[in-house]
Amino acid sequence: MDYLEIRKRLTEDVRQAIQRSADRLTWSREQVLKNQDIQLGKICSFARQHSGWYGKRLQNLPDKVGLEQLAQIQPTTKEELMANWDSLLCRK
């Protein structure tokens, strides 16, 4: 793949990302809350699967995590981050 092909693909990817972001400006409150629920669920699922430390920390949450469960997630302190750095990292 040459430079111009790569540039064309990347330019199109950026254009689509900008359009998706612009579309969100017109979302209703319900759409925003639904998207936040979905994204939080994805983040928690990824962290459970790919981080030993977060896997343990989030194990008591239900499988489907949403905004209602957010208060159950204890904030992570700087000390915890520093003490558990290697097990915090997410590996694909």
Sine and cosine of phi, psi and omega as CSV:
sin_phi,cos_phi,sin_psi,cos_psi,sin_omega,cos_omega
0.00,0.00,0.79,-0.61,-0.05,-1.00
-1.00,-0.02,0.09,-1.00,-0.08,-1.00
-0.83,0.56,-0.72,0.69,-0.06,-1.00
-0.91,0.41,-0.59,0.80,0.06,-1.00
-0.91,0.41,-0.70,0.72,0.02,-1.00
-0.89,0.46,-0.71,0.70,0.00,-1.00
-0.88,0.48,-0.67,0.74,0.01,-1.00
-0.89,0.47,-0.71,0.71,0.01,-1.00
-0.89,0.45,-0.71,0.70,-0.01,-1.00
-0.91,0.41,-0.64,0.77,0.03,-1.00
-0.88,0.47,-0.67,0.74,0.02,-1.00
-0.92,0.40,-0.64,0.76,0.05,-1.00
-0.87,0.49,-0.70,0.72,0.01,-1.00
-0.91,0.41,-0.67,0.74,0.01,-1.00
-0.86,0.50,-0.70,0.72,0.02,-1.00
-0.91,0.41,-0.63,0.77,0.02,-1.00
-0.90,0.43,-0.65,0.76,0.04,-1.00
-0.90,0.45,-0.66,0.75,0.00,-1.00
-0.90,0.43,-0.68,0.74,0.03,-1.00
-0.88,0.47,-0.65,0.76,0.02,-1.00
-0.91,0.41,-0.67,0.74,0.01,-1.00
-0.91,0.42,-0.60,0.80,0.02,-1.00
-0.87,0.49,-0.55,0.84,-0.02,-1.00
-0.92,0.39,-0.35,0.94,-0.01,-1.00
-0.90,0.43,-0.35,0.94,-0.03,-1.00
-0.97,-0.23,0.09,1.00,-0.02,-1.00
-0.91,0.41,0.54,-0.84,0.12,-0.99
-0.98,0.21,0.21,-0.98,0.05,-1.00
-0.84,0.54,-0.66,0.76,-0.01,-1.00
-0.89,0.46,-0.65,0.76,0.02,-1.00
-0.91,0.41,-0.65,0.76,0.02,-1.00
-0.89,0.45,-0.73,0.68,0.00,-1.00
-0.89,0.45,-0.65,0.76,0.03,-1.00
-0.89,0.46,-0.70,0.72,0.01,-1.00
-0.90,0.43,-0.65,0.76,0.04,-1.00
-0.89,0.46,-0.66,0.75,0.06,-1.00
-0.85,0.52,-0.74,0.67,-0.03,-1.00
-0.89,0.46,-0.74,0.68,-0.06,-1.00
-0.92,0.39,-0.64,0.77,0.05,-1.00
-0.89,0.45,-0.66,0.75,0.04,-1.00
-0.87,0.49,-0.67,0.74,0.02,-1.00
-0.90,0.44,-0.68,0.73,-0.02,-1.00
-0.90,0.44,-0.73,0.69,-0.01,-1.00
-0.90,0.43,-0.66,0.75,0.02,-1.00
-0.89,0.46,-0.71,0.70,0.01,-1.00
-0.89,0.46,-0.71,0.70,-0.01,-1.00
-0.89,0.46,-0.65,0.76,0.03,-1.00
-0.88,0.48,-0.67,0.74,-0.09,-1.00
-0.98,0.20,-0.50,0.87,-0.19,-0.98
-0.90,-0.44,-0.05,1.00,0.02,-1.00
-0.79,-0.61,0.88,-0.48,0.02,-1.00
-0.85,0.52,-0.70,0.72,-0.05,-1.00
-0.92,0.39,-0.75,0.66,0.02,-1.00
-0.94,0.35,-0.50,0.87,0.08,-1.00
-0.84,0.54,-0.70,0.71,0.04,-1.00
-0.94,0.34,-0.67,0.75,-0.07,-1.00
-0.91,0.41,-0.54,0.84,-0.06,-1.00
-0.98,-0.17,0.09,1.00,-0.11,-0.99
-0.89,0.45,-0.44,0.90,-0.04,-1.00
-1.00,0.05,-0.04,1.00,0.05,-1.00
-0.99,0.16,0.44,-0.90,0.07,-1.00
-0.90,0.44,0.31,-0.95,0.00,-1.00
-0.85,0.52,-0.65,0.76,0.01,-1.00
-0.99,-0.13,0.98,-0.21,-0.02,-1.00
-1.00,-0.09,0.74,-0.68,0.06,-1.00
-0.68,-0.73,-0.16,-0.99,-0.05,-1.00
-0.87,0.50,-0.52,0.85,-0.01,-1.00
-0.91,0.41,-0.45,0.89,0.01,-1.00
-1.00,-0.01,-0.10,0.99,-0.08,-1.00
-0.84,0.54,-0.62,0.78,-0.01,-1.00
-0.91,0.42,-0.34,0.94,0.01,-1.00
-0.99,0.17,-0.24,0.97,-0.02,-1.00
-1.00,0.04,0.91,-0.41,-0.04,-1.00
-0.94,0.33,0.70,-0.71,0.04,-1.00
-0.87,0.50,0.55,-0.84,0.03,-1.00
-1.00,-0.06,0.77,-0.64,-0.02,-1.00
-1.00,-0.01,0.30,-0.95,0.05,-1.00
-0.87,0.49,-0.64,0.77,0.00,-1.00
-0.88,0.47,-0.66,0.75,0.03,-1.00
-0.91,0.42,-0.67,0.74,0.03,-1.00
-0.86,0.51,-0.72,0.69,-0.04,-1.00
-0.92,0.38,-0.63,0.77,-0.06,-1.00
-0.97,0.26,-0.40,0.91,-0.11,-0.99
-0.85,-0.53,0.42,0.91,-0.16,-0.99
-0.78,0.62,-0.76,0.64,-0.08,-1.00
-0.89,0.45,-0.60,0.80,0.00,-1.00
-1.00,0.09,-0.21,0.98,0.06,-1.00
-0.97,0.24,-0.57,0.82,-0.10,-0.99
-0.87,0.50,0.68,-0.73,0.04,-1.00
-1.00,0.00,0.77,-0.64,0.02,-1.00
-0.90,-0.44,0.72,-0.70,0.01,-1.00
-0.99,0.15,0.00,0.00,0.00,0.00
